[in-house]
Amino acid sequence: MKVLIETIKNRKGYKHFKDENDMNDYLSKHSDSIANYEILNEYDVAVEETNEMLQSFIDDCETIHNKLFWLFRQHERINEKYSLKLINAAGRLYDGISAIKKCLR
């Protein structure tokens, strides 16, 4: 089990325990220096980390999407074989961004 522990000096950190008895022993032994603790559901932590990673993907995709459109607009006379491919690539990125945003809702 994962526990977030805050000391009386406002330091915070995670501590892993085998079971509740192990946690209780630790908390009893160090009760004079512990101000607060919170037992974390590891599933919630994994979901939060996944959401942060998905948000990072969205940011990266939006950057690439904007760069593709910038390239297309800067070079309006790009060879037609490139212009269609650039527009399609930007569209696929936008679709990917939309799909990832739906996962975050």
C-alpha distances in whole Angstrom, upper triangle without the diagonal:
4,7,10,13,16,19,22,24,22,20,17,14,10,8,6,5,6,6,8,11,10,9,12,14,13,14,17,18,18,19,22,21,18,19,16,13,11,8,7,8,7,11,12,12,13,16,17,17,19,21,22,23,25,27,28,29,31,32,33,35,37,38,40,41,43,44,46,47,49,50,52,53,54,56,58,60,57,59,58,56,53,54,53,50,48,49,47,44,44,44,41,39,39,38,35,34,35,33,30,30,30,27,26,27
4,7,10,13,16,20,21,19,16,13,10,7,6,5,6,9,10,10,13,12,9,13,15,13,13,17,18,17,18,21,19,16,17,14,10,9,6,6,7,7,10,11,9,12,15,14,15,17,19,19,21,23,24,25,27,29,30,31,33,35,36,37,39,40,42,43,45,46,48,49,51,52,54,55,58,55,57,56,55,52,52,51,48,47,47,45,42,42,42,39,37,37,37,34,32,33,31,28,29,29,26,24,26
4,6,10,13,16,17,15,14,10,8,6,5,6,8,11,11,10,13,12,8,11,13,11,11,14,15,14,14,17,15,12,13,10,7,6,4,6,9,9,13,13,11,14,16,16,16,19,21,20,22,25,25,26,29,30,31,32,34,36,37,39,40,41,43,45,46,47,49,51,52,53,55,57,59,57,58,58,57,54,53,53,50,48,48,47,44,43,44,41,39,39,39,35,34,35,33,30,30,31,27,25,27
4,7,10,13,15,12,10,7,6,5,6,9,11,15,15,14,16,15,11,14,16,13,12,15,16,14,14,16,14,11,11,8,6,5,6,7,11,11,14,13,11,15,17,15,16,19,20,19,21,24,24,25,28,29,29,31,33,34,35,37,39,40,41,43,45,45,47,49,50,51,53,55,58,55,57,57,56,53,52,52,49,47,47,46,43,42,43,41,38,38,38,35,33,34,33,29,29,30,27,25,26
4,7,10,11,10,8,6,6,6,7,10,12,16,16,15,16,14,11,13,14,11,9,13,14,11,11,13,10,7,8,6,4,7,9,10,14,15,18,17,15,18,20,19,19,23,23,22,25,27,27,28,31,32,32,34,36,37,38,40,42,42,44,46,47,48,50,52,53,53,56,58,60,58,60,60,59,56,55,55,53,50,51,50,47,45,46,44,41,41,41,38,36,37,36,33,33,34,31,28,30
4,7,8,6,5,4,7,9,11,14,16,20,19,18,19,18,14,15,17,13,11,14,15,11,11,12,9,6,6,5,6,9,12,13,17,18,21,19,17,21,23,20,21,25,25,23,26,29,28,28,32,33,32,34,37,38,38,41,42,43,44,46,48,48,50,52,53,53,56,58,61,59,61,61,60,56,56,56,54,51,51,51,48,46,47,45,42,42,43,40,37,38,38,34,34,35,32,30,31
4,5,5,5,7,9,11,12,16,17,21,21,20,20,18,15,16,16,13,11,14,13,10,9,9,6,4,5,7,9,12,15,17,20,21,25,23,21,24,26,24,24,28,28,27,29,32,31,32,35,36,35,37,40,41,41,43,45,45,47,49,51,50,52,55,55,56,58,60,63,61,64,64,63,59,59,59,57,54,54,54,51,49,50,49,45,45,46,43,41,42,41,38,37,39,36,33,35
4,5,7,10,12,15,16,20,21,24,24,22,23,21,18,18,19,16,13,15,15,11,10,8,6,6,5,8,11,15,18,20,23,25,28,26,24,28,29,27,27,31,31,30,32,35,34,34,38,39,38,40,43,43,43,46,47,47,49,52,53,52,55,57,57,58,60,62,65,64,66,66,65,62,61,62,59,57,57,57,53,52,53,51,48,48,49,46,43,44,44,40,40,41,39,36,37
4,6,9,12,15,17,20,22,26,26,25,25,23,20,21,21,18,16,18,17,13,13,11,8,9,8,11,13,17,20,21,25,26,29,27,25,28,29,27,27,31,31,29,31,34,33,33,36,37,36,38,41,41,41,44,46,46,47,50,51,50,53,55,55,55,58,60,63,62,64,64,63,60,60,60,58,55,55,55,52,50,51,50,47,47,48,45,42,44,44,40,39,41,39,36,37
4,6,10,13,15,19,21,25,25,24,25,23,20,21,22,18,16,19,19,15,14,13,10,9,8,9,12,14,17,19,22,23,26,24,21,25,26,23,24,27,27,25,28,31,29,29,33,34,33,35,38,38,38,41,42,42,44,46,48,47,49,52,52,52,55,57,60,58,61,61,60,57,56,57,54,52,52,52,49,47,48,47,43,43,44,41,39,40,40,36,35,37,35,32,33
4,7,11,13,16,19,23,23,22,24,21,18,20,20,17,15,18,18,14,14,14,10,10,10,10,11,14,16,17,21,21,24,22,20,23,24,22,22,25,26,24,26,29,28,28,31,32,31,33,36,36,36,39,41,41,42,45,46,46,48,50,51,51,54,56,59,57,59,59,58,55,55,55,52,50,50,50,47,45,46,45,42,42,43,40,37,39,39,35,34,36,34,31,33
4,7,10,13,16,20,21,20,21,19,16,18,19,16,14,18,18,14,15,15,12,10,10,9,9,11,13,14,17,17,20,18,16,19,21,18,18,22,22,21,23,26,25,25,28,30,29,31,34,34,34,37,39,39,40,43,44,44,46,49,49,50,52,54,57,55,57,57,56,53,52,53,50,48,48,48,44,43,44,42,39,39,40,37,35,36,35,32,31,33,30,28,29
4,7,10,13,17,18,18,20,17,14,17,18,14,14,17,17,14,15,16,13,11,12,11,10,11,12,12,15,15,18,17,14,17,19,17,16,20,21,19,21,25,24,24,27,29,29,30,33,34,34,36,38,39,40,42,44,44,46,48,49,49,52,54,56,54,56,56,55,52,51,52,49,47,47,46,43,42,43,41,38,38,39,36,34,35,34,31,31,32,29,27,29
4,7,10,14,15,15,17,15,12,15,16,13,13,17,17,15,16,18,15,13,14,12,10,10,10,9,12,11,15,14,12,14,17,15,15,18,20,19,20,23,24,24,26,28,28,30,32,33,34,36,38,39,40,42,44,44,46,48,49,50,52,54,56,54,56,56,54,51,51,51,48,46,46,45,42,41,42,40,37,38,38,34,33,34,33,29,29,31,28,25,28
4,7,10,12,12,14,11,9,12,13,10,11,14,14,13,15,17,15,12,15,13,10,10,10,10,13,12,16,16,14,16,19,18,17,21,23,22,23,26,27,27,29,31,32,33,35,37,37,39,41,42,43,45,47,47,49,51,52,53,55,57,59,57,58,58,57,54,54,53,51,49,49,48,45,44,45,42,40,40,40,37,36,37,35,32,32,33,30,28,30
4,7,9,10,12,9,8,12,13,11,12,16,16,15,17,20,18,16,18,16,12,12,10,10,12,10,14,15,13,15,18,18,17,20,22,22,23,26,27,27,29,32,32,33,35,37,38,39,41,43,44,45,47,48,49,51,53,54,56,57,60,57,58,58,56,53,54,53,50,49,49,48,45,44,45,42,39,40,40,36,35,37,35,31,32,33,29,28,30
4,6,7,9,6,6,9,10,9,11,14,14,14,16,19,18,16,18,16,13,13,10,11,13,12,16,17,16,17,20,21,20,23,25,25,26,29,30,31,33,35,36,36,39,40,41,43,44,46,47,49,51,52,53,55,56,57,59,61,63,60,62,61,59,57,57,56,53,52,52,51,48,47,47,45,42,43,42,39,38,39,37,34,35,35,32,30,32
4,7,8,6,8,11,11,11,14,16,16,17,19,22,21,19,22,20,16,16,13,14,14,13,16,18,17,18,22,22,22,24,27,27,28,30,32,32,34,36,37,38,40,42,43,44,46,48,49,50,52,53,54,56,58,59,61,62,65,62,63,62,60,58,58,57,54,53,53,51,49,48,48,46,44,44,43,40,40,40,38,35,36,36,32,32,33
4,6,5,6,9,10,11,13,15,16,17,18,22,21,19,21,19,15,14,11,13,13,13,16,18,18,19,22,23,23,25,27,28,29,31,33,34,35,37,39,40,41,43,44,46,47,49,50,52,54,55,56,58,60,61,62,64,66,63,65,64,62,59,60,59,56,54,55,53,50,50,50,47,45,45,44,41,40,41,39,36,36,36,33,32,33
4,5,5,6,9,10,10,12,14,15,16,19,19,17,19,16,13,13,10,12,13,14,17,19,19,21,23,24,24,27,28,29,31,33,34,35,37,39,40,41,43,44,46,47,49,50,52,53,55,56,58,59,61,62,64,65,68,65,66,66,64,61,61,60,57,56,56,54,52,51,51,48,46,46,45,42,41,42,40,37,37,37,33,32,33
4,5,5,6,9,10,10,12,14,15,19,19,17,19,18,15,15,13,16,17,18,21,22,22,24,26,27,28,30,32,32,34,36,37,38,40,42,43,44,46,48,49,50,52,53,55,56,58,59,61,62,64,65,67,68,71,68,70,69,67,64,64,64,61,59,59,58,55,54,54,52,50,50,49,46,45,45,43,40,41,41,37,36,37
4,6,5,6,9,10,11,13,14,17,17,16,19,17,14,15,13,15,17,17,20,22,21,23,26,26,26,29,31,31,32,35,36,36,38,40,41,42,44,46,47,48,50,52,53,55,56,57,59,61,62,63,65,67,69,66,68,67,65,63,63,62,59,58,58,56,53,53,53,50,48,49,48,45,44,45,42,39,40,40,37,35,37
4,5,5,6,9,10,11,12,15,15,13,15,13,11,11,10,12,14,15,19,19,19,21,24,24,24,27,28,29,30,33,34,34,36,38,39,40,42,44,45,46,48,50,51,53,54,55,57,59,60,61,63,65,67,65,66,66,64,61,61,60,58,56,56,55,52,51,51,49,46,47,46,43,42,43,41,37,38,38,35,33,34
4,5,5,6,8,10,10,14,14,12,15,13,11,12,11,15,17,18,22,22,22,24,26,26,27,30,31,32,33,36,37,37,40,41,42,43,46,47,48,50,51,53,54,56,57,58,60,62,63,64,66,68,70,68,69,69,67,64,64,64,61,59,59,58,55,54,54,52,50,50,49,46,45,45,43,40,40,41,37,36,37
4,6,5,6,9,10,13,14,13,16,15,14,15,15,18,20,21,24,25,24,26,29,29,29,32,34,34,35,38,39,39,42,43,44,45,47,49,50,51,53,54,56,58,59,60,62,64,65,66,68,69,72,70,71,71,69,66,66,66,63,61,61,60,57,56,57,54,52,52,51,48,47,48,46,43,43,43,40,38,40
4,5,5,6,8,11,11,10,14,13,12,14,13,16,19,19,23,23,22,25,27,27,27,30,32,31,33,36,36,36,39,41,41,42,45,46,47,49,51,52,53,55,57,57,59,61,62,63,65,67,69,67,68,68,67,64,64,63,60,59,59,58,55,54,54,52,49,50,49,46,45,46,44,41,41,42,38,37,38
4,5,5,5,9,9,8,10,10,9,12,12,15,18,19,23,23,22,25,27,26,27,30,31,31,33,35,36,36,39,41,41,42,45,46,47,49,50,51,53,55,56,57,59,61,62,62,65,66,69,67,69,68,67,64,64,63,61,59,59,58,55,54,54,52,49,49,49,46,44,45,44,41,40,41,38,36,37
4,6,5,9,10,10,12,13,12,15,15,19,21,23,26,26,25,28,31,30,31,34,35,35,37,39,40,40,43,44,45,46,49,50,50,52,54,55,56,59,60,61,62,64,65,66,68,70,73,71,72,72,71,68,67,67,64,62,63,62,59,58,58,56,53,53,53,50,48,49,47,44,44,44,41,39,40
4,6,8,9,10,13,14,14,17,17,20,23,24,28,28,27,29,32,31,31,35,36,35,37,40,40,40,43,45,45,46,49,50,51,53,55,55,56,59,60,61,62,65,66,66,69,70,73,71,72,72,71,68,68,68,65,63,63,62,59,58,59,56,54,54,54,51,49,50,49,45,45,46,43,41,42
4,6,6,6,10,11,12,15,16,19,22,23,27,26,25,28,30,29,29,33,34,33,35,38,38,38,41,43,42,44,47,48,48,50,52,53,54,56,58,58,60,62,63,63,66,68,70,68,70,70,69,65,65,65,63,60,61,60,57,56,56,54,51,52,52,49,47,48,47,43,43,44,41,39,40
4,5,5,8,10,11,14,16,19,22,24,27,26,25,28,31,29,30,33,34,33,36,38,38,39,42,43,43,45,47,48,49,51,53,53,55,57,58,59,61,63,64,64,67,68,71,69,71,71,70,66,66,66,63,61,62,61,58,56,57,55,52,52,52,49,47,48,47,44,43,44,41,39,40
4,6,8,11,13,17,19,22,25,27,30,29,28,31,33,31,32,35,36,35,37,40,40,40,43,45,44,46,49,49,50,52,54,54,55,58,59,59,61,64,64,65,67,69,72,70,72,72,71,68,68,68,65,63,63,62,59,58,59,57,54,54,54,51,49,50,49,46,45,46,43,41,42
4,7,9,11,15,17,20,24,25,28,27,25,28,31,29,29,33,33,32,34,37,37,37,40,41,41,42,45,46,46,49,51,51,52,55,56,56,58,60,61,61,64,66,69,67,69,69,68,64,64,64,62,59,60,59,56,55,55,54,51,51,51,48,46,47,46,43,42,43,41,38,39
4,6,8,11,14,16,20,21,25,23,22,25,27,25,26,30,30,29,32,34,34,34,37,39,38,40,43,43,44,46,48,49,50,52,54,54,56,58,59,59,62,64,67,65,67,67,65,62,62,62,59,57,57,56,53,52,53,51,48,48,48,45,43,44,43,40,39,40,38,35,36
4,7,11,14,17,20,22,25,23,22,26,27,25,26,29,29,28,31,34,33,34,37,38,37,39,42,42,43,46,47,47,49,52,53,53,55,57,58,58,61,63,66,64,66,66,65,62,61,61,59,56,56,56,53,51,52,50,47,47,47,44,42,43,42,39,38,39,37,34,35
4,7,10,13,17,19,21,20,19,22,24,22,23,26,26,26,29,31,30,31,34,35,35,37,40,40,41,44,45,45,47,49,50,51,53,55,56,56,59,61,64,62,64,64,62,59,59,58,56,54,54,53,50,49,49,47,44,44,44,42,39,40,39,36,35,36,33,30,31
4,7,9,13,15,18,16,16,19,21,19,20,24,24,24,26,29,28,29,32,33,34,36,38,38,39,42,43,44,46,48,49,50,52,54,54,55,58,59,62,60,62,62,60,57,57,56,54,52,52,51,48,47,47,45,42,42,42,39,37,38,37,33,33,33,31,28,29
4,6,10,12,15,13,13,16,17,16,18,21,21,21,24,26,26,27,30,31,31,33,35,36,37,40,41,42,44,46,47,48,50,51,52,53,56,57,60,58,60,59,58,55,54,54,51,49,49,48,46,44,44,42,40,39,39,36,34,35,34,30,30,30,27,25,26
4,7,9,12,11,11,14,16,15,17,20,20,21,23,25,26,27,29,31,31,33,35,36,38,40,41,42,44,46,47,48,50,51,52,54,56,57,60,58,59,59,57,54,54,53,51,49,49,47,45,44,44,41,39,39,38,35,34,34,33,30,29,29,26,24,25
4,6,9,8,7,11,12,12,13,16,17,17,20,21,22,24,26,27,28,30,32,33,34,36,37,39,40,42,43,44,46,48,49,50,52,54,56,54,56,55,54,51,50,50,47,45,45,44,41,40,40,38,35,35,35,32,30,31,29,26,26,26,23,21,22
4,5,5,7,9,10,11,13,15,16,17,19,20,22,23,25,26,28,29,31,32,34,35,36,38,40,41,43,44,46,47,48,50,52,53,55,53,55,54,52,49,49,48,45,44,44,42,40,39,38,36,34,34,33,30,29,29,27,24,24,24,21,19,20
4,5,5,6,9,10,11,12,14,15,17,18,20,21,23,24,26,27,29,30,32,33,34,36,38,39,41,42,44,45,47,48,50,51,53,51,52,51,50,47,47,46,43,42,42,40,37,37,36,34,32,32,31,28,27,28,25,23,23,23,20,18,20
4,5,5,6,9,10,10,12,14,15,16,18,20,21,22,24,26,27,28,30,32,32,35,36,37,39,40,42,43,45,46,48,49,51,49,50,49,47,45,45,43,41,40,39,37,35,34,34,31,29,30,28,25,25,25,22,20,20,20,16,16,17
4,5,5,6,9,10,10,12,14,15,16,18,20,21,23,24,26,27,29,30,31,33,35,36,37,39,41,42,43,45,47,48,50,48,49,48,47,44,44,43,40,39,38,37,34,33,33,31,29,28,27,25,23,23,22,19,19,18,15,14,15
4,5,5,6,9,10,11,12,14,15,17,19,20,21,23,24,26,27,29,30,32,33,35,36,38,39,41,42,43,45,47,49,47,48,48,46,43,43,42,40,38,38,36,34,33,33,30,28,28,28,25,23,24,22,19,19,20,16,15,17
4,5,5,6,9,10,11,12,14,15,16,18,20,21,22,24,26,27,28,30,32,33,35,36,37,39,41,42,44,45,47,45,46,45,43,41,41,40,37,36,36,34,31,31,30,28,26,26,25,22,21,22,20,17,18,18,14,14,16
4,5,5,6,9,10,10,12,14,15,16,18,20,21,22,24,26,26,28,30,31,33,34,36,37,39,40,42,43,46,43,44,44,42,39,39,38,35,34,34,32,29,29,28,26,24,24,23,20,19,19,17,14,14,15,11,10,12
4,5,5,6,9,10,11,12,14,15,17,19,20,21,23,25,25,27,29,30,32,33,35,36,37,39,41,42,45,43,44,43,42,39,39,38,36,34,33,32,30,28,28,26,24,23,23,20,18,19,18,14,14,15,12,10,13
4,5,5,6,9,10,11,12,14,15,17,18,20,21,23,24,26,27,29,31,32,33,35,36,37,39,41,43,41,42,42,40,37,37,37,34,32,32,31,28,27,27,25,22,23,23,19,18,20,18,14,15,17,13,12,15
4,5,5,6,9,10,10,12,14,15,16,18,20,21,22,24,26,27,29,30,31,33,34,36,38,39,41,39,40,39,38,35,35,34,31,30,30,28,25,24,25,22,20,20,20,16,15,17,15,11,12,14,10,9,13
4,5,5,6,9,10,10,12,14,15,16,18,20,21,22,24,26,27,28,30,31,33,34,36,37,40,38,39,38,37,34,34,33,31,29,28,27,25,23,23,21,19,18,18,15,13,14,13,10,10,11,9,6,10
4,5,5,6,9,10,11,12,14,15,17,19,20,21,23,25,26,27,29,30,32,33,35,36,39,37,39,38,37,34,33,33,30,28,28,27,25,23,24,22,19,19,19,16,14,16,15,11,12,14,12,9,13
4,5,5,6,9,10,11,12,14,15,17,18,20,21,23,25,26,27,29,30,31,33,35,37,35,36,36,34,31,31,31,28,26,26,25,22,21,22,20,17,18,18,14,13,15,14,10,12,14,12,11,14
4,5,5,6,9,10,10,12,14,15,16,18,20,21,23,24,26,27,28,30,32,33,35,33,34,34,32,29,29,28,26,24,24,22,20,19,19,17,14,14,14,11,10,11,10,7,8,11,8,8,11
4,5,5,6,9,10,11,12,14,15,16,18,20,21,22,24,26,27,28,30,32,34,32,34,33,32,29,29,28,26,24,23,23,20,18,19,17,14,14,15,12,9,11,12,8,8,11,10,8,11
4,5,5,6,9,10,11,13,14,15,17,19,20,21,23,25,26,27,29,30,33,31,33,32,31,28,28,28,25,23,23,22,19,18,19,17,14,15,16,13,11,14,14,10,11,14,13,12,15
4,5,5,6,8,10,11,12,14,15,16,18,20,21,22,24,25,27,28,31,28,30,30,28,25,25,24,22,20,20,19,16,15,16,14,11,12,13,10,8,11,11,8,10,13,12,12,15
4,5,5,6,9,10,10,12,14,15,16,18,20,21,22,24,26,27,30,27,29,28,28,25,24,23,21,19,18,18,15,13,14,13,9,9,11,8,6,9,10,7,8,11,11,10,13
4,6,5,6,9,10,11,12,14,16,16,18,20,21,22,24,26,29,27,29,29,28,25,24,24,22,19,19,19,16,14,16,15,11,11,14,11,9,12,13,11,11,15,15,13,16
4,5,5,6,9,10,11,12,15,15,17,19,20,21,23,24,27,25,27,27,26,22,22,22,20,17,18,18,14,13,15,14,10,11,14,11,10,13,14,12,13,17,16,16,19
4,5,5,6,9,10,10,12,14,15,16,18,20,21,22,25,23,24,24,23,20,19,19,17,14,14,14,11,9,11,10,6,8,10,8,7,10,12,10,12,15,15,15,18
4,5,5,6,9,10,11,12,14,15,16,18,20,21,24,22,24,24,23,20,19,19,17,14,14,15,12,9,11,11,8,8,11,10,7,11,13,12,12,15,16,16,18
4,5,5,6,9,10,10,12,14,15,16,18,20,23,21,23,23,23,19,19,19,18,14,15,16,13,11,13,14,10,11,14,13,11,14,16,15,15,19,20,19,21
4,5,5,6,9,10,10,12,14,15,17,18,21,18,20,20,20,16,16,16,14,11,12,13,10,8,11,11,8,10,13,12,11,14,16,15,16,20,20,20,23
4,5,5,6,9,10,11,12,14,16,17,19,17,19,19,19,15,14,14,13,10,10,11,8,5,8,9,6,7,11,10,10,12,15,15,15,18,19,20,22
4,5,5,6,9,10,10,12,14,15,18,17,20,20,20,16,15,16,15,11,11,13,11,8,11,13,10,10,14,14,12,15,18,17,17,20,22,22,23
4,5,5,6,8,10,10,12,14,17,15,18,18,18,15,14,15,14,10,12,14,11,9,13,14,11,13,16,16,15,18,20,19,20,23,24,24,26
4,5,5,6,9,10,11,12,14,12,15,15,15,11,10,12,10,7,8,10,8,6,10,12,10,11,15,15,15,17,19,19,20,23,24,25,27
4,5,5,6,8,10,10,13,12,15,15,16,12,10,12,12,8,8,11,10,7,10,13,11,12,15,16,15,17,20,20,21,23,25,25,27
4,5,5,6,9,10,13,12,16,16,17,14,12,14,14,11,11,14,13,11,14,16,14,15,18,19,18,20,23,23,23,26,28,28,29
4,6,5,6,8,11,9,12,14,14,11,10,13,12,9,11,14,12,11,14,16,15,16,19,20,19,22,24,24,25,28,29,30,32
4,6,5,6,9,7,10,11,12,9,7,10,10,7,8,12,11,10,13,15,15,16,19,20,20,22,24,25,25,28,30,30,32
4,5,5,9,9,13,13,15,12,10,13,14,11,11,15,15,13,15,18,17,17,20,22,21,23,26,26,26,29,31,31,33
4,6,9,9,13,14,16,13,12,15,16,13,14,17,17,15,18,21,19,20,23,24,24,26,28,29,29,32,34,33,35
4,5,5,9,11,13,11,9,13,14,12,13,16,16,15,18,21,20,21,24,25,25,27,29,30,31,33,35,35,37
4,6,9,10,13,11,8,12,14,12,12,16,16,15,18,20,20,21,24,25,25,27,29,30,31,33,35,36,37
4,6,8,11,10,9,12,14,13,14,17,18,18,20,22,23,23,26,27,28,29,32,33,34,36,38,38,40
4,6,8,7,6,10,11,10,12,15,15,15,18,20,20,21,24,25,26,28,30,31,32,34,36,37,38
4,5,6,6,9,10,11,13,15,16,17,19,20,21,23,25,26,27,29,31,32,33,35,37,38,40
4,5,5,6,9,10,11,12,14,15,17,18,20,21,23,24,26,27,29,30,32,33,35,37,38
4,6,6,7,9,11,11,13,15,16,17,19,21,22,23,25,27,28,29,31,32,34,36,37
4,6,5,6,9,10,10,12,14,15,16,18,20,21,22,24,26,27,28,30,32,33,35
4,5,5,6,9,10,11,12,14,15,17,18,20,21,23,24,26,27,29,31,32,33
4,5,5,6,9,10,11,12,14,15,17,18,20,21,23,24,26,27,29,31,32
4,5,5,6,9,10,10,12,14,15,16,18,20,21,22,24,26,27,29,31
4,5,5,6,9,10,11,12,14,15,16,18,20,21,23,25,26,27,29
4,5,5,6,9,10,11,12,14,15,17,18,20,21,23,25,26,27
4,5,5,6,9,10,10,12,14,15,17,18,20,21,23,25,26
4,5,5,6,9,10,11,12,14,15,17,18,20,21,23,25
4,5,5,6,9,10,10,12,14,15,16,19,20,21,23
4,5,5,6,9,10,11,12,14,15,17,19,20,22
4,5,5,6,9,10,10,12,14,15,17,19,20
4,5,5,6,9,10,11,12,14,15,17,19
4,5,5,6,9,10,11,12,14,16,17
4,5,5,6,9,10,11,13,15,16
4,5,5,6,9,10,11,13,15
4,5,5,6,9,10,11,13
4,6,5,6,9,10,11
4,5,5,7,9,10
4,5,5,7,9
4,5,5,7
4,5,5
4,6
4
